[in-house]
Amino acid sequence: MLNLSLIDLCEDDKADQNNHSNQLNDNNDAYWQSRGYDSRPDDWQDKK
């Protein structure tokens, strides 16, 4: 039986929102990882 509280659902939603925001921020490793890089490259400002 699945028993999630409202707090658990809100925390999951917040984590999803944070991940989405991080993937849109080119200053964040998640941005580069979502585009196939291992992490933010040293010359990341030239790759915009």
N, CA, C and O of each residue as an XYZ file, in Angstrom:
192
protein
N       0.845     -1.186      0.000
C       0.000      0.000      0.000
C       0.888      1.246      0.000
O       1.814      1.351      0.804
N       0.612      2.158     -0.872
C       1.368      3.394     -0.980
C       0.771      4.426     -0.039
O      -0.411      4.754     -0.132
N       1.594      4.935      0.866
C       1.100      5.896      1.853
C       2.046      7.093      1.877
O       3.012      7.117      2.640
N       1.762      8.071      1.047
C       2.577      9.285      0.993
C       1.825     10.425      1.655
O       0.634     10.623      1.414
N       2.517     11.153      2.470
C       1.894     12.320      3.087
C       1.984     13.504      2.133
O       2.729     13.479      1.154
N       1.229     14.515      2.432
C       1.271     15.744      1.632
C       2.660     16.366      1.680
O       3.123     16.921      0.683
N       3.323     16.281      2.816
C       4.684     16.815      2.959
C       5.640     16.074      2.025
O       6.475     16.695      1.367
N       5.516     14.742      1.969
C       6.374     13.960      1.065
C       6.159     14.378     -0.378
O       7.121     14.526     -1.131
N       4.909     14.569     -0.771
C       4.603     14.972     -2.144
C       5.156     16.354     -2.447
O       5.677     16.587     -3.538
N       5.049     17.272     -1.497
C       5.574     18.624     -1.700
C       7.094     18.615     -1.807
O       7.667     19.354     -2.608
N       7.753     17.775     -0.995
C       9.213     17.683     -1.058
C       9.663     17.104     -2.390
O      10.653     17.559     -2.964
N       8.938     16.098     -2.884
C       9.272     15.535     -4.191
C       9.076     16.562     -5.287
O       9.906     16.674     -6.189
N       7.992     17.311     -5.220
C       7.716     18.347     -6.211
C       8.795     19.423     -6.175
O       9.236     19.899     -7.221
N       9.218     19.805     -4.978
C      10.278     20.813     -4.826
C      11.587     20.299     -5.430
O      12.293     21.044     -6.109
N      11.909     19.028     -5.184
C      13.133     18.458     -5.745
C      13.068     18.439     -7.273
O      14.063     18.717     -7.943
N      11.902     18.112     -7.819
C      11.742     18.122     -9.275
C      11.907     19.533     -9.830
O      12.529     19.725    -10.875
N      11.352     20.514     -9.134
C      11.473     21.904     -9.580
C      12.928     22.369     -9.516
O      13.410     23.056    -10.416
N      13.616     21.990     -8.448
C      15.029     22.361     -8.321
C      15.854     21.732     -9.428
O      16.713     22.390    -10.014
N      15.600     20.460     -9.722
C      16.340     19.777    -10.776
C      16.084     20.448    -12.127
O      17.011     20.652    -12.911
N      14.843     20.781    -12.387
C      14.505     21.449    -13.642
C      15.232     22.793    -13.753
O      15.797     23.120    -14.797
N      15.208     23.550    -12.680
C      15.896     24.849    -12.674
C      17.391     24.680    -12.874
O      18.009     25.437    -13.622
N      17.977     23.690    -12.209
C      19.412     23.448    -12.345
C      19.782     23.069    -13.769
O      20.846     23.450    -14.256
N      18.906     22.318    -14.447
C      19.194     21.918    -15.821
C      19.084     23.080    -16.798
O      19.560     22.979    -17.929
N      18.475     24.165    -16.388
C      18.370     25.360    -17.234
C      19.440     26.399    -16.922
O      19.557     27.402    -17.625
N      20.219     26.161    -15.873
C      21.230     27.111    -15.414
C      22.607     26.650    -15.887
O      23.136     25.661    -15.379
N      23.185     27.354    -16.849
C      24.462     26.917    -17.418
C      25.633     27.056    -16.452
O      26.753     26.665    -16.784
N      25.398     27.595    -15.286
C      26.424     27.680    -14.251
C      26.356     26.455    -13.327
O      27.109     26.376    -12.356
N      25.475     25.514    -13.615
C      25.252     24.355    -12.755
C      25.684     23.075    -13.475
O      25.457     22.932    -14.677
N      26.305     22.147    -12.743
C      26.738     20.881    -13.345
C      25.569     20.114    -13.964
O      25.745     19.442    -14.980
N      24.378     20.203    -13.366
C      23.221     19.480    -13.897
C      22.882     19.925    -15.319
O      22.412     19.124    -16.127
N      23.117     21.186    -15.620
C      22.906     21.704    -16.978
C      23.772     20.925    -17.967
O      23.293     20.447    -18.996
N      25.045     20.811    -17.635
C      25.994     20.174    -18.534
C      25.803     18.663    -18.565
O      25.951     18.052    -19.623
N      25.478     18.050    -17.437
C      25.252     16.608    -17.385
C      24.026     16.235    -18.211
O      24.008     15.179    -18.843
N      23.002     17.087    -18.214
C      21.805     16.796    -19.001
C      22.073     16.942    -20.501
O      21.243     16.559    -21.326
N      23.223     17.492    -20.840
C      23.611     17.663    -22.244
C      24.774     16.758    -22.633
O      25.399     16.960    -23.674
N      25.066     15.754    -21.793
C      26.038     14.738    -22.154
C      27.447     14.955    -21.642
O      28.323     14.131    -21.905
N      27.693     16.032    -20.921
C      29.016     16.273    -20.337
C      29.098     15.598    -18.972
O      28.068     15.357    -18.341
N      30.301     15.291    -18.511
C      30.475     14.733    -17.171
C      30.262     15.794    -16.101
O      29.721     15.506    -15.033
N      30.677     16.996    -16.381
C      30.503     18.128    -15.471
C      30.677     19.406    -16.284
O      30.890     19.356    -17.495
N      30.587     20.532    -15.619
C      30.745     21.804    -16.324
C      32.175     21.916    -16.836
O      33.116     21.807    -16.050
N      32.359     22.130    -18.136
C      33.702     22.258    -18.687
C      34.376     23.559    -18.213
O      33.705     24.529    -17.860
N      35.689     23.551    -18.214
C      36.436     24.743    -17.794
C      36.125     25.946    -18.674
O      36.106     27.081    -18.198
N      35.880     25.697    -19.958
C      35.593     26.798    -20.886
C      34.077     26.947    -21.130
O      33.652     27.301    -22.230
N      33.282     26.676    -20.101
C      31.829     26.662    -20.236
C      31.257     27.980    -20.726
O      30.227     27.991    -21.400
N      31.908     29.097    -20.400
C      31.373     30.381    -20.837
C      31.520     30.579    -22.344
O      30.776     31.356    -22.942
N      32.477     29.878    -22.964
C      32.666     29.967    -24.401
C      31.695     29.065    -25.161
O      31.505     29.236    -26.365
N      31.080     28.106    -24.467
C      30.205     27.112    -25.109
C      28.739     27.523    -25.128
O      27.913     26.766    -25.638
N      28.383     28.670    -24.604
C      26.979     29.108    -24.558
C      26.397     29.241    -25.929
O      25.228     29.599    -26.072
